[in-house]
Amino acid sequence: MTNHSFPSPHNPNNSGHPFGQPHFPKKEGQSYGVQQGNAPNSPPPSVIPRLKTELLAVEPGAFSGCLNRNTYIQLINRAAFWFHPTYIDYYSTSGYKWTGYTWIAWGTDLDRITSFQCV
């Protein structure tokens, strides 16, 4: 009988990751995978904030200040709308987009955002 050493979530001696540890360090309090919070319970503000000069790229660190806050964003296709980010990583964000009537789950790559303002 051959003894295979494949990772198993039932084996206390391995990480539980099927292909080994992720290639980036885990910070204290951080978990892997997308964790979406709840959609806001009320509509966004009726006043649209003035957007700052268009950016060449959105830094995840700068955008993380808008986490779980109503944020007005503009995309590279010039579409602009209210967004409530509940997750941000190095490349993307996800959360809830305001349709004018309700919040819907939505996400995008950070390089598609040209400007943003959180309130």
Secondary structure, DSSP 8 states (H G I E B T S, - for coil): --------TT-TTS-S-TTSS-SS---TT--SS-------SS---SS-----S--SS--HHHHGGGTTS-EEEEETTS-EEEEEEEEE-SSEEEEEEE-SSSEEEEEEEGGGEEEEEE-
